[in-house]
Amino acid sequence: MEKKRILVTGSNGLLGQKLVELLITQPHIQTIATARGANRLPFTDGYEYAPLDITDAGQVAQVLDKYQPQVVIHTAAMTNVDQCETEKDACWAQNVTAVQYLVEACKKTNSFLVHVSTDFIFDGAAGPYDVDAEANPLSFYGWSKYAAEKAVVHSGIRWAIARTVLVYGIAHDMSRSNIILWVKKSLEEGKSIKVVTDQWRTPTLAEDLATGCFLLADQEAEGTFNISGKDLLTPYEMAIMTADYFGLDKSLIAQADSSTFTQPARRPARTGFILDKSYRVLGYQPHSFQEGIALLAEQIKA
């Protein structure tokens, strides 16, 4: 039986690493990992690696032509929301133009495209959101991701969009932290922290998002899907749950509202997702946030 070739962009990132880890355990899948520059995955068996700068149309065409993937899972993006606000050209190149290059290449190879998107395409006035909710981005990052969705939807290729929310997890050689690690480290060092109570999210374990992307790729399920956690929480609630789990001093956690922080990009207040379609169509089953903390605790030990 010929294996199904799945090519992953952004394999050095958190989601990319979790995806490659998952894909190489599937006997019917042949995995091609791609990222900008050198391979940063901590293991080399079970997949092929090809360097790929998604902002270079020639490279995108060349790499897809070489590997002829049945499915492309596109995880590479500029996701630092404030950086996108101040570096708009770089943001557009990575989040929109690159998607147009991928779409063109997928046309030629007849590949199914799984594109990862975000809750930040919404204004946060009416969350949690279902898959057909009206987009209205507040930030340049949000606009870039919304424009990318439009490019995929109107591409004429077969596609799935996987929207997600506040992804957390631990990967090898990661530059960015996440709320659980940040709270744990701060409290262990005896630092006081301020955490917002006026934003709501359904935080997503990176392993769950990888599973959702795999289900979409494996089933080639077409359309837009919400792939997030299932618990609607404020960052303050997430911080308290983290402190409780690790037995740390909760009195160091102060409540704050968003106006306390000056950030270049506006954040939607209440997002979070309704997951009914993903449960029904894909058989997607995410961990609870509590289970997510426990899983991260195991990984920290390891």
N, C-alpha and C positions, 0 to 999 in steps of 0.2 A: 504493500500500500504506500502510495506516495504521501510524504508528509506535507502538511499545510505550512507554507512559509509565511511567517509573521515578522515584519520589520518594525522595530521600535525606534522612534526618535527621542532624543533627550535621555538616553540610557544612563547617563552619569547622575541625573537628578534623583530625588527621593522616589517619586512614582516610577521613573524609568528603572531604577535598581530593583524595586519590588516586583515589577512586571517581568523583568528578565529572570529573576529568581523563581517566579511562579511558572513562567512559560517552559523553562528547561526541565520542569518536573512532568510535563505533559508529553507522553511518548509519541503522540501523533503530530506534534508541532516541531518545526525547524525554526530556530530563533536567530534573527539578525539584529544585533544591537548597534545603534549608531548614536554618536554625540559629537559635539565640537571638540576637536583636539584629541588627547590621549584617552584611552579607556581607563576609567577610575573604578570599575567594578572590582571587588575584592576576590573574585574567582574567575577563572578563564575557561573552564570546561563546559561543554554542552551548548555553546552558541558561537556564532561568528561575530567579529566586531569590525565595523567600518567607520572611519572618521567621516563626519558629515556636518557641514555648516549649512543649516537650512536657509540662510539668507543668500546663498549662492545658487542661482537657478541651474547653472551648469552641473554643479555637484549633485543637486537633488535629482536631476534627470539621469545622470550617469549612474548613481548608486541604485536607483530603482530599476533602471534598465538592466544593470548587472545581476541583481538578485531576483527580479520578477516576483515580488511578494504577492501572495493572494490578499493579504491584509496589511495595512500600515496603521500602527497605533501611534498617533501624534501627541507626544507629551511635552515636547520641547516648547518653551515659551519664556517670555520675560514676565515674571510674576511679582516682582517687588513693586507694589502699587504706587508708592511714593516716588520711586525712581522713574516709573513710567510717566508720572506727571511732569517731571523735570527733564527727562530725556525722551521726548515724544518721537523723534525720528527713529531712534534705536528701537523703541517700543513697537512702532508701526512696522518696521522692517522685520522684526522677529515674530510678531503676533498676527500680522495680516498678510504682508507681502509673501512671507515664507509659506503661508497656507495656500496662497494662490499658486506658488511654484509646485507645492505638493499635489494640489488638485490636478494641475496640468500633467505632472508625471504619472499620477494614478490613472488618468485617462488613457495614456499610452500603454500602461501595463495591465489595465483593467483591474486595478486593485480596489478592494473595499477599504474605505478610510474611516477609522475611529478617531474622532477629534475631541480633545478634552477642553471643556469650557468651564464657566464659573458662575457662581451666584452674584458676582459683581456686575452682571449685565442688568440687574434689577435695582430699583431705587430704595428698596427696603421699607416701603410704605405699607405693604400688605402681605408680608411673609407669614408662614412658609408658603412656597410657590409650587404649583404643579407645572408639568412640562409645557403646557400651552399658555402660560402666563405672559403678559405683555412686558417686553423689556423696556427699560428706561435708565441707562447707566448714569452714574453720578461722577465717575472719574474717567480719565483718559484710558487707563487700563481697561475699565469696563467697556468703553467704546471700542477699543481695539479688539477685545474678545467678541463683542457683538458683531463687529464688521467681519471677523473671521468666520463666525457662525453663518452669516449671510453668504459669504463666499462658498462655504461648503454646501449649504442648502440649494444654492442656484448653480451648482457646478455641473450637473448632468451626470455625475458619477454616483455609485452606490455609497451611502455614508451612514454613520451613526454619530450623534453628538452625545458625549458623556459630560453632563454638568456636575460640578462638585463644589464643596464648601469647606473652607478652613482645614486643609489636610495636615495631619500630624503623624509623626513616626520617626524612626531612627534608621539612618542609612550610613554606609561607609563614607568617611571623608566628606561629611556634610558641613557646608559653611553656615547654613541658617539653623537656628534653634526652633523650638516649637513651644506652645504654651505649657505643656506638662514639664518639659525639661527646664524651662525658664523659672517656673514657680518652684520646682524642686530645688534647683541650684540656689536661687535667691534665699529661700527659707533656711536651707542648710547653712548658708553663710550668715544667717541672722539679719538679712536685709529686709527693710519694709518695702512693700510693693503696692502700687495703686492699680486696680483692675476695674474695667468698666462694667456697669450694671445696665446700661441702656442700649446694648447691642445683643441681638439674638442670632445664633448660628446652629447648624447641625454638624458639629465637627466630625471629620472623616478620617478614619484610620487609613494610612497609606496602603496597607495590605487589602483593605476592603475596596478601595478605589481600583487597585490593580486587578482584583477579582472581577469587579464590574466591567472593566475594560476587556478582560479576557473573555467573559461571557458574551459581550457584544461582538468581539472578533471571531470567537468560535462559532457562534450562531449566525454571524453576519446579519444581526437584527437591525433593520433599518429604522431611522427616526431619531427623535430626541429623547434622552433618558436622564433621569436624576439619579446620580450615584453618590450618595453621601452617607453620613451617620444618621441614626434615627432619633437621637435625643436633641430636642431644642433647648439650648442652654445659653446663658450669658457667660462671657469670659470670667466674670466673678464667680459664678457657680462652678465653672470648670476648675478654677484655682482652688476653691474650697474642697472640691472632691479630690483633687490631687494632694492637697495637704493632709486630708483625712486618710487617704490611702497610704501615704508614706509616714504617717504619724508625726507630722511637722506642725510648727506653731502657727495656727490660723490667725492669731491676734496681729501678726505682721502684715496681713492682707487687708488693705483699706479699700472701701468702695469709692468709685469715682464715676463721673459721667464723661462722655466723649469730648465735651467742651474743655475739659482739663488739659487735653493733649492737642498741641498744634502740629498737624500733619499736612503736607502739601496736598494730598488727595482726600476727597470726601469719601466716607464709608457709608454704605447703606445700613440703616438701623436694624431692621428685622428681616433677615432672609430665612435660610433654612428651607428644606425641601420636603415635598410630599412624594413618597417613594412607591406608591401603589403600582404604577406601571412597571417599574423594575422588578418588584416582587412577582407580579403576575406573569410578565413576558419572559424575564430572564431567569427567574428563580434566585434573584439577588437577596442575600441575607446578611446585613452588616452587624458588626459587634455593637454592643452598647458602649457608651463612653467609659463606664466603669470597667468593662472588660478590656477596653483599649488601654487604659492606664495599667492594668495588670500585665497585659502583653508587653508594653514598653518596659515595665519593671523587670520582667524576665530577660528582655534583650539588653538592658543596662547591665544586669548581672553577667550575662554571657560575654 
